[in-house]
Amino acid sequence: MLPKPSVDAYRAETISIVTQIFSTMLATEVRALETEWPSNEPHLTAVVFYAGDWRGALSISCTRPQACYFVGKLMCSDAAPQVNDEVRDGLGELANMIGGNLQPMLPPGTNLSIPTVVEGHDFRLWFCGGDPVHWVTFDSPAGVFRVMLLTEAGIENR
């Protein structure tokens, strides 16, 4: 059996998918950066998990004002003044769109979970069995945000 590709093999696809989704669904241009995501502010992270023949996760992290802005653009409405259930659901849907568009590029037999959203400050989202990730920082009119993709440790060698 051939080894499964590592997450780095999907970097270009992830960048392409994120820029296309933001352009078409949010009418917002974003561009990939080669820097870390600098946020120390309270933020939201939306995650979808992959299960089956390839296991891992995809997440999008942004500040609270960015989440309100992105979801406002997604819903073609004004940005919510603060994070609410609609903003959480919308950010989860954004993660779902990115993860769902990446799914056909992953090995066959890979399934996608429903989104999970975590909110707060100074938290760490731990992916049990997670291997080093690849992340892409993006610049947008609302500021810098991050998309990460990781795989279960050692899955490439199964």
N, C-alpha and C positions, 0 to 999 in steps of 0.2 A: 504494500500500500504506500502511495506517495505521501510525503509529509504535507500537512495542511499549511497554508500560508500564514505568516505572522501578521499581526495588526499593522505593521509598517507597510505591508503590501497594499493596504487599503487607504493610505494617506491621500493620494491624488483623487481617488474616488470620493472620499469624505469631503475634501475641499470642493470638488465639483458639485456634489449633491447639496451641500450647505449653501453655496453661492446661488445655485439654481432655485432652491426652495425660497430663499430670502428674496430673490429677484421676482419670481413668479407669484408666490403666495402672499408676500408682505410688501411687494413693490419697493423693496429696500436693497440697495447695493451694499455688499460686504466684501471684504478682501482679507485673505489670509496674511498673517504676520509671522515673523520669526522670533517672537518674544513671548515671555511668560505672561499669563493672565495675572495682572497686578492687584486684583481686588482683595481688599481687607474689609470691605463693607459687608453688611448682611446681604445674603444672596439666596437665589433659588437654584437648585439643581434638579433637572428632570432626567430620568433614566429609563431606558428600555433594555431588557435583558434578552439575550439570544440563548436558545437551548436546542438540543438535538445533536446533530453531527458536528456542529461548531458552537462552542459556548463562550459567551462573553457579555459585554454590555456597551452601550453607547449612552453618553450623557451630554447635556448642554447646561452650562452654568453661566448665570448672569446676575447682575445686581437687581434689586427690587424695581427701581425705576425702569431699567431696561426691559424686564419682564412685562411690566405694564405697557411700555411702548411697543414691544414686539407683538403682544397679544392684541393691542389696539389696531395695529397694522394688519394683523391676520384677520381680524373681525371687521375690518373696514370701518372702524369707529374711533372715537377719541380714546386716548390712553386712560385707563382707570387711575384715579388719584392715589390709590394704594392697592397693595396686593389683596386680592379676594379670591374666592373659589373659582371664578371665571378665569382669572389670570393664571392660577395654578393649573386648571384644566387645559387652558390654551398652551401653556409652556409644555405640558405633558404631550399635547397633540403635536407640537413642533418637534419634540424628541421622537415621537412616533413616526412622523413624516420622514425625518432624516434617517432613522433606523430602518424604516420600511423600504425606503429607496435604496439603502445599502444592502438589504437582505438578499436580493437576487444575485449579488456579486459574491456573496459568501458561499461556502460549500453547500451543495444540495442537502436537504434534510435539516436546515437550520430554521428554527421557528422564533417568532418574536412575541414578547410578553406585552401586557398592557403597561402604560407608563406609571412610574412612581415619582413623586415630587417631594424633595426635602427642602426646607426653608430655615434660615437662621444665620447665625454668626459663629465663627470659630468651631465649626463642626467638621468631622472627617467622615466621609462615606467610604466604608471599607467593603471591598468586593472579596469575599472569601475565596481563596484559591486564585485570586487575580494575579496576572503576570504584569510586568512593566507595561505601561500604556503608551499609546501615542496620542498626543493632544495637538490640537491646532487652535491657535488664538486668532480671532477674527476682529477686524475693526468695522464698526457700523456707525451710522449717524447718532446712535444712542450711546456709543462708547465701545469698549473692548469686551468681548465675551469669549468663552472657551467651549470647544467640543472635544470630548475624549472617547476613545475606543480602546477596549482591552479584551484580552482573551483569558480563558482559564489557564493557569500555569501548566505548562507542559503539553497542552493539547496539540501543538503542532507536531509532536512526535508520536501521536497515537495511530 
